[in-house]
Amino acid sequence: MEKSEQTLFDEKACLIYEYDNRSPLFVRKAKKEIDSHNLDSAVEILTIGIHRFPDYATAYFLLGKALSLQGKYPEALKIYKQGSTLIDSEATYEFYEKEVEQGSRLATSLLEPILILIVGGLVGLIVVAMLLPIFEIGRGLR
C-alpha cells in the first residue's frame, strides 16, 4: 500500500523535528500527535515551540485545538485570542470562539443524561432504603 505524498511529507517533517526539536516543524509533529490522540504530548510540543517561536500564529491555533479537545475551554480561548492578535484578525477569533462554544455545548449535552441517571439511581436507593424497614415491620406483624 502506497502512502500519499502528504503522509510522506508529514513523516519526514516529524523525523526532522525529532532530530532537531528547535525546528519550526514542531507544528507538524504536534498535529500528528493530535491526530493520534496524544493531546498531552501535543500541548507540550506546542508550548515549547511557542516559547521558541512566539510569532508563529499557526502554533497558537493548534495549541488552542489541543486544549479544546482536552476540555480546557477557557485556556483554549485565551490561546486563540493570542493567535488571532498575531495575525490581526478578529474574525478568526470569532470563528474559533464559536468552535469552542460548540465543543463545550456538546460536552455538556453528553454529560446531562449521565448526571440524570446518577441522580435517579441515588433517589431510587433512598426510596428502597426507606421502604425496606416498612416492609420488615409489616412482616413482623404477621
C-alpha positions as CSV (number, residue, x, y, z in Angstrom):
1,M,0.0,0.0,0.0
2,E,1.5,3.3,-1.1
3,K,1.5,6.3,1.2
4,S,0.2,9.7,0.0
5,E,2.7,12.5,-0.7
6,Q,1.2,14.4,2.3
7,T,1.8,11.4,4.6
8,L,5.3,11.0,3.4
9,F,6.0,14.8,3.9
10,D,4.5,14.6,7.4
11,E,6.7,11.7,8.3
12,K,9.8,13.4,7.0
13,A,8.9,16.6,8.9
14,C,8.5,14.6,12.1
15,L,11.8,12.9,11.6
16,I,13.5,16.3,11.1
17,Y,11.8,17.6,14.3
18,E,12.9,14.5,16.2
19,Y,16.5,15.1,15.0
20,D,16.4,18.8,15.9
21,N,13.5,19.8,18.1
22,R,14.4,23.5,17.7
23,S,13.0,23.3,14.2
24,P,9.8,25.2,13.3
25,L,8.5,21.9,12.2
26,F,7.2,21.3,15.7
27,V,3.8,22.2,14.4
28,R,3.8,19.2,12.1
29,K,4.8,16.9,14.9
30,A,2.2,18.4,17.2
31,K,-0.5,17.9,14.5
32,K,0.5,14.3,14.2
33,E,0.2,13.9,18.0
34,I,-3.2,15.4,18.0
35,D,-4.3,13.1,15.2
36,S,-3.1,10.2,17.3
37,H,-5.0,11.5,20.3
38,N,-1.8,12.2,22.2
39,L,-3.0,15.5,23.4
40,D,-0.6,15.9,26.4
41,S,2.3,15.4,24.1
42,A,1.0,17.8,21.5
43,V,0.4,20.5,24.2
44,E,4.0,20.0,25.5
45,I,5.5,20.2,22.0
46,L,3.4,23.3,21.1
47,T,4.2,25.1,24.4
48,I,7.9,24.6,24.0
49,G,7.7,25.6,20.3
50,I,5.7,28.8,21.0
51,H,8.3,29.7,23.6
52,R,11.0,29.4,20.8
53,F,8.8,30.9,18.0
54,P,6.4,33.4,19.7
55,D,5.3,34.9,16.4
56,Y,4.2,31.6,14.8
57,A,0.4,32.0,14.7
58,T,-0.4,28.5,13.4
59,A,1.1,27.1,16.6
60,Y,-1.3,29.1,18.7
61,F,-4.3,27.8,16.8
62,L,-3.1,24.2,17.0
63,L,-2.5,24.6,20.8
64,G,-6.0,26.0,21.1
65,K,-7.4,23.0,19.3
66,A,-5.5,20.6,21.6
67,L,-6.7,22.4,24.7
68,S,-10.3,22.4,23.4
69,L,-10.0,18.6,22.8
70,Q,-8.8,18.3,26.4
71,G,-11.9,20.2,27.6
72,K,-9.8,23.2,28.7
73,Y,-12.1,25.7,27.0
74,P,-11.1,29.0,28.8
75,E,-7.4,28.3,28.2
76,A,-8.2,27.5,24.5
77,L,-10.0,30.8,24.1
78,K,-7.1,32.7,25.5
79,I,-4.6,30.9,23.2
80,Y,-6.9,31.5,20.2
81,K,-7.1,35.2,21.1
82,Q,-3.3,35.4,21.1
83,G,-3.0,33.7,17.7
84,S,-5.7,36.0,16.3
85,T,-3.9,39.0,17.6
86,L,-0.7,37.9,15.9
87,I,-2.5,37.9,12.5
88,D,-4.6,40.9,13.4
89,S,-7.9,39.1,12.6
90,E,-10.9,39.5,14.9
91,A,-12.9,37.3,12.5
92,T,-10.5,34.4,13.1
93,Y,-11.0,34.7,16.9
94,E,-14.8,34.8,16.4
95,F,-14.6,31.6,14.3
96,Y,-12.6,29.8,17.0
97,E,-14.8,31.2,19.8
98,K,-17.8,29.6,18.1
99,E,-15.9,26.3,17.7
100,V,-15.1,26.3,21.4
101,E,-18.7,27.2,22.3
102,Q,-20.0,24.3,20.2
103,G,-17.5,21.9,21.8
104,S,-18.4,22.9,25.3
105,R,-22.1,22.6,24.4
106,L,-21.5,19.1,23.1
107,A,-19.6,18.1,26.2
108,T,-22.4,19.5,28.4
109,S,-25.1,17.8,26.4
110,L,-23.3,14.4,26.8
111,L,-22.9,14.9,30.5
112,E,-26.5,15.8,31.3
113,P,-28.0,12.3,30.7
114,I,-25.3,10.7,32.7
115,L,-26.0,13.1,35.6
116,I,-29.7,12.4,35.4
117,L,-29.1,8.6,35.6
118,I,-26.8,9.1,38.6
119,V,-29.3,11.3,40.5
120,G,-32.1,8.9,39.6
121,G,-30.1,6.0,40.9
122,L,-29.4,7.8,44.2
123,V,-33.1,8.7,44.6
124,G,-34.0,5.1,43.9
125,L,-31.6,3.9,46.6
126,I,-33.0,6.3,49.1
127,V,-36.6,5.1,48.3
128,V,-35.6,1.5,48.7
129,A,-33.7,2.3,51.9
130,M,-36.9,3.9,53.3
131,L,-39.3,1.2,52.2
132,L,-37.3,-1.8,53.4
133,P,-37.8,-1.1,57.1
134,I,-41.5,-0.5,56.5
135,F,-41.8,-4.0,54.8
136,E,-39.8,-5.5,57.7
137,I,-42.2,-4.1,60.2
138,G,-45.1,-5.4,58.1
139,R,-43.6,-8.9,58.1
140,G,-43.1,-8.8,61.9
141,L,-46.8,-8.1,62.5
142,R,-47.9,-11.4,60.8
